[in-house]
Amino acid sequence: MFGRLFSKSKGSSGSGDTADAAPEKKVWLENCKFTDFKLGPILGTGSFGRVHLAHHVPTGQICATKSLSKASIVKTKQVLHVKQEKSILARISHPFVVNLLGFCQDDQCVHLVIEYVCGGEFFTYLRSTGRFDEQTTRFYASQVLCAFEYLHNMDIIYRDLKPENLLLDEKGNIKVTDFGFAKQIDRRTYTLCGTPDYLAPEIILNKGHGKPVDWWTFGVLIYEMLAGYPPFYDDDAVGTYQKILSGKVQFPGHFSRSAKDLLRRLLVADLTKRIGCLKGGVKDIKTHDWFKTVDWDSVVRKKDTPPIRPKVSSKDDTSCFDDYSKLGPMKHEFVLSADDQLLFKDL
């Protein structure tokens, strides 16, 4: 699944703004060409293309190349989404986001050059463990929150949070990936997108949505980390939507009182009650009792030891990813016309 690439410390009360703290230094590969890269193993594949480990030969930079078939993009009418993804990635730089390092294209593909995150998919660790304890869940929820705070301060909504879209670096810190559904907004947007288990009620009802959808998905992620399954799980999507719209959340017995209180405030359909998008903004979440042990400055500066440590031997180790070595060359459905190529001119 292509989207899967891109599944306790004491301190301050957490009221400080960490959205702009400790920016990630971005190594931009100027005017790179795809021929500049020596491709390594395939890290993932999907309907649009493939992701490879890569080495930028002129600089020796370890990275990943996300190669998207232009033919598939045109056929599925996703040109605008690809342009949005590239534009947003070019603007952002944060410790908990998979940052863009460069961009190039050729006749067949658009190539996004991104950070290589060698620890593998967060989804894999969650499924192998079953569920996380509250301390582990709080650690990773804190990192995701900092990423969302940063994005929202730039009027960017992410819209596709789920374990499959989180990676771990070599030390075990989170990296949010796959910005295909991300969008810069002024007020509301109406595009239906996301994963059924994580869709906010306002998206299902097509009421228009904005930043509050990310706080809904944040609540779903915390629940899934603590329980091992999402709060509105059903055998089919329609059943999931019905559960989401019912507004009823059932909690396993091991959830703490403060965790249940936070989730009730996040997983509420009424936007005038959903924490994170009220007058206090994200500070309402950061100062909630469930996060009271978190030093937010330490979070964004990665001062705390992650509870999961991926088993990797080097920064270009690919052992944490599935083996796709049996796949043949990437196939392109058709040769683009000159007019189709023009669609990618301003990328």
N, C-alpha and C positions, 0 to 999 in steps of 0.2 A: 504494500500500500504506500503510494508516493507520499501521502501526507505524513506518514510516520517518521519521515526524516526531518521533516521541516515542521514517541509513547514512552543549646540553652545557655543562652547567656544572660547574665543579669546586667542591667544597664538603665538607660534612660527610659522614660515612659513611652517613647515612640511617637511623640507629637511633632517631631522635627520633619522638615521637608527634605527627603533624600533623592528627589527625582533627578536633580542635576549633579548629585555627588559622584565623585570618582569616575569620570567618563572614561570609557574604554579607548585606548589609543588605537586608531585604525591605520593599518598599513595599506595604503591605497596603491594598487598596481596600475600605474598610468599607462594608457594606450596599449594595453595588453592584447595579444592575439591568441586565439585558441591553440595555434601551433607552438606557442611558447610553453605549453604545459605538457608534462609527461604524465599520462594517466595511469593511475594504479587501479586497485580492485573497485568493482561496482559496490556502492554502499546501499543503494536502493533503486527501485524502478517503479514506473507507473505509466498511466495512459499518455502523459505528455513527454516523457523522456526518462533520463537517468541521472543519477548522482554518482560521481567518481571521486575517490581520493585522487589528489593531483599534486604535483610539484611544479612550481613556477621556475623553469630552468634558469632564466636570467638572474633571479634573486635568491633561489633556493627556498622560497617560501612554501611551507606546507599548507595546503588549502583543499577545498572541495569544489568541484565544478557541477553545477546544476544545469544540465543541458536540456532545453525544452524544444521539442520539434515544432518548427514553424507551421508545418502542414497540419499537425494536430491542433495547434492554437487557432489557426484560421478556421478549420472545420468545425470546432466547438465554439467558435465566436468568443474566444477568451483573450483577444488582443488587448482590450482595455485593462483586464485584470492583470495581465503580465506587465503592462506598462505601469500600473499602480504599484505592483509589488516592487519593481525595480526602483521606481521613484522614491517610495517610502524607505526602502533599504539604504538608498544612497544618502538619505537625510539623517538616519539614526545611528547612534553608537552608544552601546550600553553594556555593562558587564554581564547581564543576564539575557542577552539577545545574540543570536547568531548573526554577526555583522557581515555586511557586504565588503569585499576587498577589491572587486573590480568587475568589469562587464565587457563582453564582446559578442559579436555575432558573425555568422557566415551565411551562406545561401540556404542551409538546411536548419540551423538551430540558433536559438538565443542561449547564451551561456552566462549564467550568474556565477561569479567566483566568490565563494563565501568561506568563512572560517571553517576549518575542519575540527569537529568536536568528537574526540576519540572515545569517550566513555560509553557511547551507545545510547539507546532509547530508554528514557525514563519508564516507559510502558513495560519494558522487559523486566526491570527491577521490581516494579509494583506487582506484576503478575507472578513472578517467581517467589516473592515474599508472601503474597496473599493480601495482606493489608499492612499499613504502617502504624506504629504507635503515634501518640500525639506529638511527641518531641520531634520525630522525624517529619511528620506531616507539617508541623509548624515551621520547621526549618525551610522546607521547600516552598510552602505557601508564602513565606516572607519574601523569598527571592522573586517569585512570580508577581507578588504585589508591587515590588519595587519596579519591575519591568513595566507593569501596567500604569503605574503612577507616572513614569517617564513618558510613555506613549501618549497618555491622556493629556499631559501638559503640552504636548505638541499637536493636540486635536486629532490624534490617530486612534482608531478603534481596531482591535485585533480580530475579534469575532470567531476564532477557531481554537480556543483553548481546549485541550484534552491531553491525556498522558502521552498519546502518540506524537504530539507536536512539541514535546520537551526532550531535550538531550542532556546528557551529563558530560562535563569536561573531565579531564584526567584526574582532577582532585575530587570530583563528585558534586560540583556546583551546577545549577540549572542553566540551560541556554534555551530560550524560546525560539522556535524555528518555524518555517513555512508561513510566509506573510502573504499567501495568495488571496486571502479574504480580507486582509487589512485595508483600511480606507481612511483617508483624511476627510473629516466632515466639519461642516459649520454647525448644523443642528441635527437633522435626522436623515436617515437613508432607509430605503425600502427593499433592498435586495434580500431575497431568501437565501441564506447560506449558513453553513455550520453542520454539526453532527447531531443527529436526532436526540441522543441522550443529553446533550448540552445546550439545546436550543432554549432561549428565553421565551416566555409567553408572548411578549410583544412581537417577536419574529414570527411565531406560529400564527398569530392573529393578524399579521401584516399591518400593524398599527403605525409602523415607522419606528426606528430604533436608533440609539446612539450609544454613548459610553456605558450606560447602565447594563447593557448586555454582557459586558466583560465582567462585571461584578457578579452577575448571575452565574456565569460559567466558572468564576472563581469559587463560588459556593459549591457548585457541583464537583469541582476538582477536589476540594477539601474533603467533601463527603466520600468521594470514591477512594481517596487515599486512606481514610480512616476505616471505611467499611470493606473495601475490596471490590465494590461494585457501585455504579452510579445510583442516585436516589430515585430515579424514575424509570428504572430498567423494566423492559417488557420484551416479549418475544418478537413483536413487530413494531414498526415505527408509529402506527396509528395508536396503538395501546400506550406507547411512551408519551405521545402528544396529549392523550387524554389525561394521563397521570400528571403531566406538567401543568395542564390547565386546571386541574382539580384543586391545586394549591395545597395538597396534603403531603407532608413529608413524614415518613416513619423512621425513627432512629433506633439502631441496635443498642442493646443495654450497656455496652462498654463505652459509649460516647459520654464525655464529661458534660456537666451542666453548662459550662461556658462555651464548649464547642456547639452544643445544640442551640444555645442562644444566638451565637454568631450566625449559624446556618439558617435559623429562622429569619434573621434580619437580612440575609443575602438572598435567600430563595423565597422572595415574596414578590408577587406579580405587581402589586401596587407600587409604582415608581416613587410615590410620595413617602413611602416607608422603607424602600430598599437602601440599606446602608452602603455608603460609598458614593452615592449620588444625591445626598441630601445637602443641607447648608454647610455642614462640616467637611464635606468631601471625603477624600481618602483617609483623612485623619481620624474620622469616626471608626474606621476599621483598625487603624494602627494603634489606637488607644483602647480598643475593646479588651475586655478582661482576658480573652483567650490568648492575646498577644502581649500580655503584661510583662513577660520575662524577656522580650525581644529588645535588643539595642539596635535600632534601625541604622545607625551610622556604621556599626560593625557588620551588619548584613550587606550593605551595598559595597563595603570595602573588602568583603570576603575574609573577615578576620576570624570567623568561627569555623571550626573543623566540620566538614560535611559528614553526615551519618552513614553515607554510602561511599565507598572508595572503589571505583572501577579497577579491574585487574588489567592494566595496560603496561607494556614495557617501554613504550616510546610515544612521542606525539603523533607518529604516523602509523601506529598500531591499529589494525582494523578488526581485531579478533572479537570485539564487542558487537559487531554487525553480522547479519546473516551472510551466508556465502552465495553469491550470485555468479560464480565463475562459469557455470554451465550455459549461461545466456549467450546467444549469438549477437552479432552486430545489431545496433538499433535500426529499426525499419522506419522508413518514411512513406506515408500513404500516397503522396503524389509530389510532383515537382511544382513548386510555386511559380505562378505567372509573374510577370514584371509588375503588374498592378498589386498582386498580393505582397510582393517584396516591399512595395512602397508603404504598406501598413506598418512596417517596422523601421521606417526611415528615421523617425524622431525618437527612437529609444535611447 
